[in-house]
Amino acid sequence: MILDFDRHDGFWMVTNMGVFCNSMDYACRNVSNTPSRAVVDSDNKARLIMAHQDPVYHNWIDTQGYETGFLCYRNVLSRKFPRSVQPS
């Protein structure tokens, strides 16, 4: 799944969660992303890719092999929201 949105000021966080809203292994795996870690592409968009295996893309979110769960988006100090979600 690809989530993309315009870079904006403020704080946002995208987190992969289990079916019971449990957190994934954030200590050892890339299961979330924030502005401080995300790479913004040349078109000023933050693109995050959630996939079972590393697609060798800088903003990868690991599913840890889970097929169901939640992707939580938190947004503080901004009224901008992700523009598009494209399931793959």
PyMOL Python script that loads the backbone (N, CA, C, O; Angstrom):
from pymol import cmd

cmd.read_pdbstr("""\
ATOM      1  N   MET A   1       0.848  -1.160   0.000  1.00  0.00           N
ATOM      2  CA  MET A   1       0.000   0.000   0.000  1.00  0.00           C
ATOM      3  C   MET A   1       0.897   1.227   0.000  1.00  0.00           C
ATOM      4  O   MET A   1       1.926   1.262   0.675  1.00  0.00           O
ATOM      5  N   ILE A   2       0.496   2.223  -0.760  1.00  0.00           N
ATOM      6  CA  ILE A   2       1.248   3.470  -0.832  1.00  0.00           C
ATOM      7  C   ILE A   2       0.382   4.591  -0.255  1.00  0.00           C
ATOM      8  O   ILE A   2      -0.766   4.773  -0.661  1.00  0.00           O
ATOM      9  N   LEU A   3       0.936   5.324   0.675  1.00  0.00           N
ATOM     10  CA  LEU A   3       0.269   6.479   1.263  1.00  0.00           C
ATOM     11  C   LEU A   3       1.134   7.683   0.924  1.00  0.00           C
ATOM     12  O   LEU A   3       2.322   7.709   1.248  1.00  0.00           O
ATOM     13  N   ASP A   4       0.543   8.687   0.269  1.00  0.00           N
ATOM     14  CA  ASP A   4       1.339   9.881  -0.038  1.00  0.00           C
ATOM     15  C   ASP A   4       0.567  11.138   0.325  1.00  0.00           C
ATOM     16  O   ASP A   4      -0.660  11.193   0.236  1.00  0.00           O
ATOM     17  N   PHE A   5       1.325  12.143   0.737  1.00  0.00           N
ATOM     18  CA  PHE A   5       0.735  13.426   1.100  1.00  0.00           C
ATOM     19  C   PHE A   5       1.796  14.501   0.997  1.00  0.00           C
ATOM     20  O   PHE A   5       2.996  14.229   1.037  1.00  0.00           O
ATOM     21  N   ASP A   6       1.316  15.748   0.860  1.00  0.00           N
ATOM     22  CA  ASP A   6       2.235  16.888   0.763  1.00  0.00           C
ATOM     23  C   ASP A   6       2.972  17.076   2.087  1.00  0.00           C
ATOM     24  O   ASP A   6       2.402  16.894   3.163  1.00  0.00           O
ATOM     25  N   ARG A   7       4.232  17.440   1.987  1.00  0.00           N
ATOM     26  CA  ARG A   7       5.002  17.769   3.185  1.00  0.00           C
ATOM     27  C   ARG A   7       4.364  18.988   3.827  1.00  0.00           C
ATOM     28  O   ARG A   7       3.976  19.928   3.133  1.00  0.00           O
ATOM     29  N   HIS A   8       4.255  18.976   5.139  1.00  0.00           N
ATOM     30  CA  HIS A   8       3.667  20.112   5.836  1.00  0.00           C
ATOM     31  C   HIS A   8       4.298  20.264   7.210  1.00  0.00           C
ATOM     32  O   HIS A   8       4.858  19.321   7.768  1.00  0.00           O
ATOM     33  N   ASP A   9       4.192  21.481   7.741  1.00  0.00           N
ATOM     34  CA  ASP A   9       4.682  21.735   9.087  1.00  0.00           C
ATOM     35  C   ASP A   9       3.745  21.066  10.084  1.00  0.00           C
ATOM     36  O   ASP A   9       2.609  20.729   9.752  1.00  0.00           O
ATOM     37  N   GLY A  10       4.216  20.882  11.270  1.00  0.00           N
ATOM     38  CA  GLY A  10       3.427  20.190  12.281  1.00  0.00           C
ATOM     39  C   GLY A  10       3.968  18.776  12.458  1.00  0.00           C
ATOM     40  O   GLY A  10       4.963  18.394  11.842  1.00  0.00           O
ATOM     41  N   PHE A  11       3.316  18.034  13.283  1.00  0.00           N
ATOM     42  CA  PHE A  11       3.762  16.666  13.563  1.00  0.00           C
ATOM     43  C   PHE A  11       2.733  15.673  13.048  1.00  0.00           C
ATOM     44  O   PHE A  11       1.532  15.847  13.255  1.00  0.00           O
ATOM     45  N   TRP A  12       3.205  14.636  12.381  1.00  0.00           N
ATOM     46  CA  TRP A  12       2.356  13.528  11.982  1.00  0.00           C
ATOM     47  C   TRP A  12       3.082  12.231  12.288  1.00  0.00           C
ATOM     48  O   TRP A  12       4.306  12.203  12.409  1.00  0.00           O
ATOM     49  N   MET A  13       2.328  11.177  12.409  1.00  0.00           N
ATOM     50  CA  MET A  13       2.908   9.851  12.659  1.00  0.00           C
ATOM     51  C   MET A  13       2.022   8.806  11.998  1.00  0.00           C
ATOM     52  O   MET A  13       0.800   8.839  12.138  1.00  0.00           O
ATOM     53  N   VAL A  14       2.634   7.893  11.289  1.00  0.00           N
ATOM     54  CA  VAL A  14       1.926   6.758  10.697  1.00  0.00           C
ATOM     55  C   VAL A  14       2.476   5.515  11.379  1.00  0.00           C
ATOM     56  O   VAL A  14       3.685   5.286  11.394  1.00  0.00           O
ATOM     57  N   THR A  15       1.572   4.710  11.946  1.00  0.00           N
ATOM     58  CA  THR A  15       1.973   3.539  12.717  1.00  0.00           C
ATOM     59  C   THR A  15       1.190   2.316  12.282  1.00  0.00           C
ATOM     60  O   THR A  15      -0.031   2.372  12.134  1.00  0.00           O
ATOM     61  N   ASN A  16       1.888   1.215  12.079  1.00  0.00           N
ATOM     62  CA  ASN A  16       1.281  -0.068  11.764  1.00  0.00           C
ATOM     63  C   ASN A  16       0.910  -0.752  13.074  1.00  0.00           C
ATOM     64  O   ASN A  16       1.733  -0.832  13.985  1.00  0.00           O
ATOM     65  N   MET A  17      -0.334  -1.249  13.177  1.00  0.00           N
ATOM     66  CA  MET A  17      -0.795  -1.870  14.410  1.00  0.00           C
ATOM     67  C   MET A  17      -1.472  -3.207  14.108  1.00  0.00           C
ATOM     68  O   MET A  17      -1.976  -3.417  13.005  1.00  0.00           O
ATOM     69  N   GLY A  18      -1.481  -4.106  15.088  1.00  0.00           N
ATOM     70  CA  GLY A  18      -2.137  -5.398  14.946  1.00  0.00           C
ATOM     71  C   GLY A  18      -3.655  -5.271  15.011  1.00  0.00           C
ATOM     72  O   GLY A  18      -4.182  -4.183  15.242  1.00  0.00           O
ATOM     73  N   VAL A  19      -4.357  -6.386  14.808  1.00  0.00           N
ATOM     74  CA  VAL A  19      -5.826  -6.368  14.772  1.00  0.00           C
ATOM     75  C   VAL A  19      -6.460  -5.973  16.096  1.00  0.00           C
ATOM     76  O   VAL A  19      -7.616  -5.550  16.116  1.00  0.00           O
ATOM     77  N   PHE A  20      -5.737  -6.098  17.198  1.00  0.00           N
ATOM     78  CA  PHE A  20      -6.250  -5.678  18.497  1.00  0.00           C
ATOM     79  C   PHE A  20      -5.637  -4.341  18.915  1.00  0.00           C
ATOM     80  O   PHE A  20      -5.572  -4.028  20.104  1.00  0.00           O
ATOM     81  N   CYS A  21      -5.189  -3.558  17.937  1.00  0.00           N
ATOM     82  CA  CYS A  21      -4.535  -2.259  18.147  1.00  0.00           C
ATOM     83  C   CYS A  21      -3.262  -2.379  18.979  1.00  0.00           C
ATOM     84  O   CYS A  21      -2.846  -1.424  19.636  1.00  0.00           O
ATOM     85  N   ASN A  22      -2.651  -3.555  18.944  1.00  0.00           N
ATOM     86  CA  ASN A  22      -1.381  -3.745  19.640  1.00  0.00           C
ATOM     87  C   ASN A  22      -0.241  -3.195  18.782  1.00  0.00           C
ATOM     88  O   ASN A  22      -0.317  -3.204  17.554  1.00  0.00           O
ATOM     89  N   SER A  23       0.796  -2.726  19.430  1.00  0.00           N
ATOM     90  CA  SER A  23       1.930  -2.187  18.692  1.00  0.00           C
ATOM     91  C   SER A  23       2.780  -3.324  18.133  1.00  0.00           C
ATOM     92  O   SER A  23       2.843  -4.419  18.692  1.00  0.00           O
ATOM     93  N   MET A  24       3.421  -3.029  17.024  1.00  0.00           N
ATOM     94  CA  MET A  24       4.338  -3.980  16.398  1.00  0.00           C
ATOM     95  C   MET A  24       5.710  -3.846  17.071  1.00  0.00           C
ATOM     96  O   MET A  24       5.870  -3.076  18.018  1.00  0.00           O
ATOM     97  N   ASP A  25       6.678  -4.587  16.581  1.00  0.00           N
ATOM     98  CA  ASP A  25       8.032  -4.578  17.150  1.00  0.00           C
ATOM     99  C   ASP A  25       8.780  -3.317  16.704  1.00  0.00           C
ATOM    100  O   ASP A  25       9.645  -3.379  15.831  1.00  0.00           O
ATOM    101  N   TYR A  26       8.441  -2.179  17.307  1.00  0.00           N
ATOM    102  CA  TYR A  26       9.028  -0.899  16.909  1.00  0.00           C
ATOM    103  C   TYR A  26      10.505  -0.777  17.279  1.00  0.00           C
ATOM    104  O   TYR A  26      11.210   0.060  16.715  1.00  0.00           O
ATOM    105  N   ALA A  27      10.986  -1.598  18.219  1.00  0.00           N
ATOM    106  CA  ALA A  27      12.385  -1.509  18.645  1.00  0.00           C
ATOM    107  C   ALA A  27      13.335  -2.083  17.596  1.00  0.00           C
ATOM    108  O   ALA A  27      14.480  -1.643  17.489  1.00  0.00           O
ATOM    109  N   CYS A  28      12.871  -3.059  16.825  1.00  0.00           N
ATOM    110  CA  CYS A  28      13.756  -3.750  15.881  1.00  0.00           C
ATOM    111  C   CYS A  28      13.314  -3.657  14.422  1.00  0.00           C
ATOM    112  O   CYS A  28      14.050  -4.073  13.527  1.00  0.00           O
ATOM    113  N   ARG A  29      12.111  -3.113  14.173  1.00  0.00           N
ATOM    114  CA  ARG A  29      11.607  -3.087  12.803  1.00  0.00           C
ATOM    115  C   ARG A  29      10.990  -1.732  12.479  1.00  0.00           C
ATOM    116  O   ARG A  29      10.576  -1.001  13.379  1.00  0.00           O
ATOM    117  N   ASN A  30      10.928  -1.401  11.193  1.00  0.00           N
ATOM    118  CA  ASN A  30      10.362  -0.123  10.734  1.00  0.00           C
ATOM    119  C   ASN A  30       8.845  -0.235  10.645  1.00  0.00           C
ATOM    120  O   ASN A  30       8.310  -0.533   9.577  1.00  0.00           O
ATOM    121  N   VAL A  31       8.153  -0.002  11.741  1.00  0.00           N
ATOM    122  CA  VAL A  31       6.696  -0.132  11.754  1.00  0.00           C
ATOM    123  C   VAL A  31       5.982   1.216  11.866  1.00  0.00           C
ATOM    124  O   VAL A  31       4.754   1.259  11.946  1.00  0.00           O
ATOM    125  N   SER A  32       6.738   2.314  11.872  1.00  0.00           N
ATOM    126  CA  SER A  32       6.127   3.636  11.931  1.00  0.00           C
ATOM    127  C   SER A  32       7.037   4.651  11.244  1.00  0.00           C
ATOM    128  O   SER A  32       8.192   4.364  10.928  1.00  0.00           O
ATOM    129  N   ASN A  33       6.485   5.842  11.024  1.00  0.00           N
ATOM    130  CA  ASN A  33       7.279   6.901  10.414  1.00  0.00           C
ATOM    131  C   ASN A  33       6.774   8.250  10.906  1.00  0.00           C
ATOM    132  O   ASN A  33       5.585   8.420  11.176  1.00  0.00           O
ATOM    133  N   THR A  34       7.693   9.208  11.021  1.00  0.00           N
ATOM    134  CA  THR A  34       7.396  10.565  11.467  1.00  0.00           C
ATOM    135  C   THR A  34       8.162  11.545  10.578  1.00  0.00           C
ATOM    136  O   THR A  34       9.011  11.112   9.799  1.00  0.00           O
ATOM    137  N   PRO A  35       7.891  12.847  10.667  1.00  0.00           N
ATOM    138  CA  PRO A  35       8.629  13.808   9.841  1.00  0.00           C
ATOM    139  C   PRO A  35      10.146  13.767  10.065  1.00  0.00           C
ATOM    140  O   PRO A  35      10.916  14.031   9.142  1.00  0.00           O
ATOM    141  N   SER A  36      10.562  13.444  11.257  1.00  0.00           N
ATOM    142  CA  SER A  36      12.002  13.439  11.523  1.00  0.00           C
ATOM    143  C   SER A  36      12.715  12.276  10.831  1.00  0.00           C
ATOM    144  O   SER A  36      13.924  12.347  10.610  1.00  0.00           O
ATOM    145  N   ARG A  37      12.003  11.220  10.490  1.00  0.00           N
ATOM    146  CA  ARG A  37      12.612  10.063   9.827  1.00  0.00           C
ATOM    147  C   ARG A  37      12.268   9.954   8.353  1.00  0.00           C
ATOM    148  O   ARG A  37      13.004   9.328   7.591  1.00  0.00           O
ATOM    149  N   ALA A  38      11.167  10.552   7.943  1.00  0.00           N
ATOM    150  CA  ALA A  38      10.695  10.392   6.564  1.00  0.00           C
ATOM    151  C   ALA A  38      11.540  11.194   5.585  1.00  0.00           C
ATOM    152  O   ALA A  38      11.986  12.301   5.886  1.00  0.00           O
ATOM    153  N   VAL A  39      11.747  10.622   4.430  1.00  0.00           N
ATOM    154  CA  VAL A  39      12.414  11.316   3.339  1.00  0.00           C
ATOM    155  C   VAL A  39      11.321  11.872   2.430  1.00  0.00           C
ATOM    156  O   VAL A  39      10.424  11.142   2.009  1.00  0.00           O
ATOM    157  N   VAL A  40      11.401  13.162   2.134  1.00  0.00           N
ATOM    158  CA  VAL A  40      10.431  13.804   1.254  1.00  0.00           C
ATOM    159  C   VAL A  40      10.988  13.765  -0.164  1.00  0.00           C
ATOM    160  O   VAL A  40      12.139  14.133  -0.395  1.00  0.00           O
ATOM    161  N   ASP A  41      10.165  13.318  -1.111  1.00  0.00           N
ATOM    162  CA  ASP A  41      10.602  13.213  -2.500  1.00  0.00           C
ATOM    163  C   ASP A  41      10.744  14.583  -3.149  1.00  0.00           C
ATOM    164  O   ASP A  41      10.318  15.588  -2.581  1.00  0.00           O
ATOM    165  N   SER A  42      11.339  14.626  -4.331  1.00  0.00           N
ATOM    166  CA  SER A  42      11.632  15.893  -5.006  1.00  0.00           C
ATOM    167  C   SER A  42      10.370  16.684  -5.352  1.00  0.00           C
ATOM    168  O   SER A  42      10.453  17.892  -5.577  1.00  0.00           O
ATOM    169  N   ASP A  43       9.199  16.030  -5.401  1.00  0.00           N
ATOM    170  CA  ASP A  43       7.954  16.745  -5.690  1.00  0.00           C
ATOM    171  C   ASP A  43       7.266  17.239  -4.410  1.00  0.00           C
ATOM    172  O   ASP A  43       6.088  17.597  -4.430  1.00  0.00           O
ATOM    173  N   ASN A  44       8.016  17.255  -3.296  1.00  0.00           N
ATOM    174  CA  ASN A  44       7.560  17.757  -1.998  1.00  0.00           C
ATOM    175  C   ASN A  44       6.475  16.885  -1.364  1.00  0.00           C
ATOM    176  O   ASN A  44       5.633  17.378  -0.613  1.00  0.00           O
ATOM    177  N   LYS A  45       6.501  15.593  -1.669  1.00  0.00           N
ATOM    178  CA  LYS A  45       5.533  14.662  -1.112  1.00  0.00           C
ATOM    179  C   LYS A  45       6.257  13.627  -0.252  1.00  0.00           C
ATOM    180  O   LYS A  45       7.348  13.163  -0.582  1.00  0.00           O
ATOM    181  N   ALA A  46       5.616  13.288   0.851  1.00  0.00           N
ATOM    182  CA  ALA A  46       6.094  12.169   1.670  1.00  0.00           C
ATOM    183  C   ALA A  46       5.336  10.940   1.193  1.00  0.00           C
ATOM    184  O   ALA A  46       4.107  10.907   1.248  1.00  0.00           O
ATOM    185  N   ARG A  47       6.062   9.930   0.725  1.00  0.00           N
ATOM    186  CA  ARG A  47       5.443   8.685   0.275  1.00  0.00           C
ATOM    187  C   ARG A  47       5.891   7.567   1.202  1.00  0.00           C
ATOM    188  O   ARG A  47       7.085   7.340   1.402  1.00  0.00           O
ATOM    189  N   LEU A  48       4.913   6.877   1.761  1.00  0.00           N
ATOM    190  CA  LEU A  48       5.200   5.761   2.647  1.00  0.00           C
ATOM    191  C   LEU A  48       4.664   4.495   1.996  1.00  0.00           C
ATOM    192  O   LEU A  48       3.551   4.478   1.470  1.00  0.00           O
ATOM    193  N   ILE A  49       5.458   3.447   2.037  1.00  0.00           N
ATOM    194  CA  ILE A  49       5.066   2.175   1.432  1.00  0.00           C
ATOM    195  C   ILE A  49       4.993   1.125   2.524  1.00  0.00           C
ATOM    196  O   ILE A  49       5.976   0.864   3.218  1.00  0.00           O
ATOM    197  N   MET A  50       3.813   0.522   2.669  1.00  0.00           N
ATOM    198  CA  MET A  50       3.657  -0.571   3.625  1.00  0.00           C
ATOM    199  C   MET A  50       3.653  -1.869   2.825  1.00  0.00           C
ATOM    200  O   MET A  50       2.835  -2.063   1.926  1.00  0.00           O
ATOM    201  N   ALA A  51       4.594  -2.757   3.175  1.00  0.00           N
ATOM    202  CA  ALA A  51       4.744  -4.005   2.423  1.00  0.00           C
ATOM    203  C   ALA A  51       5.317  -5.096   3.320  1.00  0.00           C
ATOM    204  O   ALA A  51       5.934  -4.815   4.347  1.00  0.00           O
ATOM    205  N   HIS A  52       5.099  -6.358   2.910  1.00  0.00           N
ATOM    206  CA  HIS A  52       5.605  -7.497   3.674  1.00  0.00           C
ATOM    207  C   HIS A  52       7.128  -7.583   3.633  1.00  0.00           C
ATOM    208  O   HIS A  52       7.762  -7.960   4.618  1.00  0.00           O
ATOM    209  N   GLN A  53       7.710  -7.231   2.485  1.00  0.00           N
ATOM    210  CA  GLN A  53       9.169  -7.271   2.343  1.00  0.00           C
ATOM    211  C   GLN A  53       9.678  -5.888   1.975  1.00  0.00           C
ATOM    212  O   GLN A  53       8.961  -5.087   1.375  1.00  0.00           O
ATOM    213  N   ASP A  54      10.915  -5.619   2.340  1.00  0.00           N
ATOM    214  CA  ASP A  54      11.522  -4.318   2.076  1.00  0.00           C
ATOM    215  C   ASP A  54      11.574  -4.059   0.574  1.00  0.00           C
ATOM    216  O   ASP A  54      12.256  -4.792  -0.143  1.00  0.00           O
ATOM    217  N   PRO A  55      10.871  -3.034   0.073  1.00  0.00           N
ATOM    218  CA  PRO A  55      10.905  -2.721  -1.354  1.00  0.00           C
ATOM    219  C   PRO A  55      12.128  -1.886  -1.734  1.00  0.00           C
ATOM    220  O   PRO A  55      12.214  -1.385  -2.855  1.00  0.00           O
ATOM    221  N   VAL A  56      13.064  -1.737  -0.814  1.00  0.00           N
ATOM    222  CA  VAL A  56      14.263  -0.911  -0.978  1.00  0.00           C
ATOM    223  C   VAL A  56      13.838   0.523  -1.321  1.00  0.00           C
ATOM    224  O   VAL A  56      14.313   1.128  -2.282  1.00  0.00           O
ATOM    225  N   TYR A  57      12.935   1.028  -0.502  1.00  0.00           N
ATOM    226  CA  TYR A  57      12.458   2.403  -0.614  1.00  0.00           C
ATOM    227  C   TYR A  57      12.610   3.027   0.762  1.00  0.00           C
ATOM    228  O   TYR A  57      12.347   2.371   1.770  1.00  0.00           O
ATOM    229  N   HIS A  58      13.026   4.275   0.818  1.00  0.00           N
ATOM    230  CA  HIS A  58      13.409   4.891   2.090  1.00  0.00           C
ATOM    231  C   HIS A  58      12.293   4.971   3.131  1.00  0.00           C
ATOM    232  O   HIS A  58      12.604   4.948   4.321  1.00  0.00           O
ATOM    233  N   ASN A  59      11.030   5.061   2.764  1.00  0.00           N
ATOM    234  CA  ASN A  59       9.946   5.209   3.738  1.00  0.00           C
ATOM    235  C   ASN A  59       9.111   3.931   3.859  1.00  0.00           C
ATOM    236  O   ASN A  59       7.882   3.977   3.799  1.00  0.00           O
ATOM    237  N   TRP A  60       9.776   2.812   4.028  1.00  0.00           N
ATOM    238  CA  TRP A  60       9.093   1.517   4.132  1.00  0.00           C
ATOM    239  C   TRP A  60       8.526   1.319   5.528  1.00  0.00           C
ATOM    240  O   TRP A  60       9.189   1.610   6.523  1.00  0.00           O
ATOM    241  N   ILE A  61       7.280   0.815   5.597  1.00  0.00           N
ATOM    242  CA  ILE A  61       6.659   0.410   6.856  1.00  0.00           C
ATOM    243  C   ILE A  61       6.456  -1.099   6.783  1.00  0.00           C
ATOM    244  O   ILE A  61       5.755  -1.597   5.902  1.00  0.00           O
ATOM    245  N   ASP A  62       7.064  -1.814   7.703  1.00  0.00           N
ATOM    246  CA  ASP A  62       7.071  -3.277   7.731  1.00  0.00           C
ATOM    247  C   ASP A  62       5.753  -3.823   8.287  1.00  0.00           C
ATOM    248  O   ASP A  62       5.289  -3.363   9.331  1.00  0.00           O
ATOM    249  N   THR A  63       5.151  -4.791   7.607  1.00  0.00           N
ATOM    250  CA  THR A  63       3.925  -5.437   8.100  1.00  0.00           C
ATOM    251  C   THR A  63       4.233  -6.568   9.072  1.00  0.00           C
ATOM    252  O   THR A  63       3.329  -7.086   9.728  1.00  0.00           O
ATOM    253  N   GLN A  64       5.492  -6.952   9.166  1.00  0.00           N
ATOM    254  CA  GLN A  64       5.929  -8.076   9.991  1.00  0.00           C
ATOM    255  C   GLN A  64       5.232  -9.372   9.587  1.00  0.00           C
ATOM    256  O   GLN A  64       5.142 -10.305  10.384  1.00  0.00           O
ATOM    257  N   GLY A  65       4.741  -9.429   8.353  1.00  0.00           N
ATOM    258  CA  GLY A  65       4.080 -10.621   7.855  1.00  0.00           C
ATOM    259  C   GLY A  65       2.590 -10.691   8.141  1.00  0.00           C
ATOM    260  O   GLY A  65       1.916 -11.608   7.672  1.00  0.00           O
ATOM    261  N   TYR A  66       2.063  -9.739   8.903  1.00  0.00           N
ATOM    262  CA  TYR A  66       0.626  -9.739   9.202  1.00  0.00           C
ATOM    263  C   TYR A  66      -0.167  -9.326   7.969  1.00  0.00           C
ATOM    264  O   TYR A  66       0.242  -8.428   7.232  1.00  0.00           O
ATOM    265  N   GLU A  67      -1.289  -9.978   7.749  1.00  0.00           N
ATOM    266  CA  GLU A  67      -2.139  -9.661   6.599  1.00  0.00           C
ATOM    267  C   GLU A  67      -3.285  -8.735   6.962  1.00  0.00           C
ATOM    268  O   GLU A  67      -3.876  -8.115   6.077  1.00  0.00           O
ATOM    269  N   THR A  68      -3.619  -8.624   8.260  1.00  0.00           N
ATOM    270  CA  THR A  68      -4.685  -7.727   8.699  1.00  0.00           C
ATOM    271  C   THR A  68      -4.184  -6.888   9.871  1.00  0.00           C
ATOM    272  O   THR A  68      -3.270  -7.283  10.595  1.00  0.00           O
ATOM    273  N   GLY A  69      -4.791  -5.747  10.035  1.00  0.00           N
ATOM    274  CA  GLY A  69      -4.417  -4.853  11.123  1.00  0.00           C
ATOM    275  C   GLY A  69      -4.876  -3.448  10.808  1.00  0.00           C
ATOM    276  O   GLY A  69      -5.775  -3.248   9.990  1.00  0.00           O
ATOM    277  N   PHE A  70      -4.262  -2.480  11.453  1.00  0.00           N
ATOM    278  CA  PHE A  70      -4.643  -1.084  11.287  1.00  0.00           C
ATOM    279  C   PHE A  70      -3.421  -0.250  10.941  1.00  0.00           C
ATOM    280  O   PHE A  70      -2.307  -0.525  11.387  1.00  0.00           O
ATOM    281  N   LEU A  71      -3.660   0.768  10.142  1.00  0.00           N
ATOM    282  CA  LEU A  71      -2.643   1.774   9.870  1.00  0.00           C
ATOM    283  C   LEU A  71      -3.183   3.066  10.475  1.00  0.00           C
ATOM    284  O   LEU A  71      -4.174   3.619  10.000  1.00  0.00           O
ATOM    285  N   CYS A  72      -2.531   3.531  11.510  1.00  0.00           N
ATOM    286  CA  CYS A  72      -3.004   4.694  12.258  1.00  0.00           C
ATOM    287  C   CYS A  72      -2.234   5.941  11.806  1.00  0.00           C
ATOM    288  O   CYS A  72      -1.004   5.936  11.756  1.00  0.00           O
ATOM    289  N   TYR A  73      -2.971   7.005  11.480  1.00  0.00           N
ATOM    290  CA  TYR A  73      -2.379   8.283  11.097  1.00  0.00           C
ATOM    291  C   TYR A  73      -2.722   9.306  12.164  1.00  0.00           C
ATOM    292  O   TYR A  73      -3.895   9.553  12.442  1.00  0.00           O
ATOM    293  N   ARG A  74      -1.708   9.896  12.756  1.00  0.00           N
ATOM    294  CA  ARG A  74      -1.900  10.945  13.764  1.00  0.00           C
ATOM    295  C   ARG A  74      -1.382  12.247  13.184  1.00  0.00           C
ATOM    296  O   ARG A  74      -0.319  12.278  12.565  1.00  0.00           O
ATOM    297  N   ASN A  75      -2.125  13.315  13.383  1.00  0.00           N
ATOM    298  CA  ASN A  75      -1.791  14.599  12.800  1.00  0.00           C
ATOM    299  C   ASN A  75      -1.983  15.688  13.861  1.00  0.00           C
ATOM    300  O   ASN A  75      -3.076  15.832  14.409  1.00  0.00           O
ATOM    301  N   VAL A  76      -0.932  16.449  14.149  1.00  0.00           N
ATOM    302  CA  VAL A  76      -1.003  17.494  15.161  1.00  0.00           C
ATOM    303  C   VAL A  76      -0.528  18.810  14.532  1.00  0.00           C
ATOM    304  O   VAL A  76       0.452  18.829  13.787  1.00  0.00           O
ATOM    305  N   LEU A  77      -1.215  19.884  14.830  1.00  0.00           N
ATOM    306  CA  LEU A  77      -0.846  21.242  14.397  1.00  0.00           C
ATOM    307  C   LEU A  77      -0.972  21.469  12.891  1.00  0.00           C
ATOM    308  O   LEU A  77      -0.296  22.337  12.340  1.00  0.00           O
ATOM    309  N   SER A  78      -1.832  20.698  12.223  1.00  0.00           N
ATOM    310  CA  SER A  78      -2.063  20.906  10.799  1.00  0.00           C
ATOM    311  C   SER A  78      -3.441  20.376  10.439  1.00  0.00           C
ATOM    312  O   SER A  78      -3.943  19.445  11.069  1.00  0.00           O
ATOM    313  N   ARG A  79      -4.046  20.972   9.425  1.00  0.00           N
ATOM    314  CA  ARG A  79      -5.338  20.487   8.939  1.00  0.00           C
ATOM    315  C   ARG A  79      -5.184  19.693   7.647  1.00  0.00           C
ATOM    316  O   ARG A  79      -6.183  19.344   7.018  1.00  0.00           O
ATOM    317  N   LYS A  80      -3.951  19.403   7.240  1.00  0.00           N
ATOM    318  CA  LYS A  80      -3.725  18.640   6.022  1.00  0.00           C
ATOM    319  C   LYS A  80      -3.736  17.153   6.329  1.00  0.00           C
ATOM    320  O   LYS A  80      -3.235  16.719   7.366  1.00  0.00           O
ATOM    321  N   PHE A  81      -4.304  16.385   5.432  1.00  0.00           N
ATOM    322  CA  PHE A  81      -4.424  14.949   5.602  1.00  0.00           C
ATOM    323  C   PHE A  81      -3.875  14.238   4.366  1.00  0.00           C
ATOM    324  O   PHE A  81      -3.730  14.859   3.313  1.00  0.00           O
ATOM    325  N   PRO A  82      -3.568  12.949   4.480  1.00  0.00           N
ATOM    326  CA  PRO A  82      -3.064  12.222   3.299  1.00  0.00           C
ATOM    327  C   PRO A  82      -4.039  12.357   2.136  1.00  0.00           C
ATOM    328  O   PRO A  82      -5.256  12.284   2.310  1.00  0.00           O
ATOM    329  N   ARG A  83      -3.488  12.552   0.967  1.00  0.00           N
ATOM    330  CA  ARG A  83      -4.258  12.790  -0.234  1.00  0.00           C
ATOM    331  C   ARG A  83      -4.745  11.503  -0.880  1.00  0.00           C
ATOM    332  O   ARG A  83      -5.872  11.456  -1.374  1.00  0.00           O
ATOM    333  N   SER A  84      -3.935  10.473  -0.887  1.00  0.00           N
ATOM    334  CA  SER A  84      -4.349   9.257  -1.595  1.00  0.00           C
ATOM    335  C   SER A  84      -3.754   8.024  -0.955  1.00  0.00           C
ATOM    336  O   SER A  84      -2.653   8.042  -0.405  1.00  0.00           O
ATOM    337  N   VAL A  85      -4.513   6.963  -1.046  1.00  0.00           N
ATOM    338  CA  VAL A  85      -4.055   5.643  -0.605  1.00  0.00           C
ATOM    339  C   VAL A  85      -4.257   4.723  -1.793  1.00  0.00           C
ATOM    340  O   VAL A  85      -5.359   4.638  -2.337  1.00  0.00           O
ATOM    341  N   GLN A  86      -3.200   4.034  -2.200  1.00  0.00           N
ATOM    342  CA  GLN A  86      -3.269   3.172  -3.367  1.00  0.00           C
ATOM    343  C   GLN A  86      -2.878   1.758  -2.975  1.00  0.00           C
ATOM    344  O   GLN A  86      -1.689   1.471  -2.836  1.00  0.00           O
ATOM    345  N   PRO A  87      -3.860   0.853  -2.790  1.00  0.00           N
ATOM    346  CA  PRO A  87      -3.502  -0.519  -2.465  1.00  0.00           C
ATOM    347  C   PRO A  87      -2.760  -1.167  -3.621  1.00  0.00           C
ATOM    348  O   PRO A  87      -3.057  -0.905  -4.787  1.00  0.00           O
ATOM    349  N   SER A  88      -1.809  -2.000  -3.296  1.00  0.00           N
ATOM    350  CA  SER A  88      -1.066  -2.683  -4.356  1.00  0.00           C
ATOM    351  C   SER A  88      -1.384  -4.155  -4.380  1.00  0.00           C
ATOM    352  O   SER A  88      -0.847  -4.889  -5.211  1.00  0.00           O
TER     353      SER A  88
END
""", "prot")
cmd.dss("prot")
cmd.show_as("cartoon", "prot")
cmd.util.cbc("prot")
cmd.orient("prot")
